[in-house]
Amino acid sequence: MLKIGVLALQGAVSEHIKQIESAGLVAVAVKKASELHTLDGLIIPGGESTAIRKLIDYYEFKSPIQQFSAEKKPIFGTCAGLVLLANELSDDSEAHLRLMNITVKRNAFGRQKDSFETKLKVKGFTDNVPAVFIRAPIITEVQENVEVLATHDNQIVAAKQGHLLVTSFHPELTEDNRWMNLFIEMVKQAHQKTTIH
Ligand SMILES: NC(=O)CC[C@H](N)C(=O)O
């Protein structure tokens, strides 16, 4: 059975676990880098990217996650997870995992809109999808091979690059499981590719 891990260093872990399990897959809260090789997909959740980064360094997750990605195993970054995956940060601070061809601006919505809920039109989904934004980042630039999946107020808030999927918002905080289903499809396809030689 396919297994999806949620990086469980800080942030919104249990909601992702519930969505994975309700889709009938095995979910693991990942606390050690040695667990990564047992997984078919990884979710990097929302939280505080600077705090998660400190823990990534402390628990020596950085190169194992980069290796996981090099094997084309799918990774889904939500909110802080998106910040962590970016190649570049717009404030010129040092980027973290540098896996995805995007430039990201942190906390991009002004104070009044610090947190809000809206409905997004998403490429490939028939009806609009509810989205919860919490001190959310935006993608200010996409580079090669990145497909924009959704915008809000003309800002890019969801994108895909091959085996990498990112959202500025928190799909796990809604009852709508379409983002999780999309990620699970990516995991299934990647799994098929590695088992057919
Ligand atoms: N909800 C979130 O994940 C917030 C992200 C946070 N503002 C950051 O930059 O890390």
The ligand as a Gaussian input file, in Angstrom:
#p B3LYP/6-31G(d) Opt

LIG

0 1
 N        0.482000      29.317000       7.418000
 C        1.763000      29.314000       7.143000
 O        2.372000      28.273000       6.858000
 C        2.454000      30.618000       7.267000
 C        3.792000      30.658000       6.602000
 C        4.691000      31.648000       7.306000
 N        4.210000      32.993000       7.159000
 C        6.104000      31.500000       6.763000
 O        6.587000      32.292000       6.037000
 O        6.725000      30.547000       7.067000

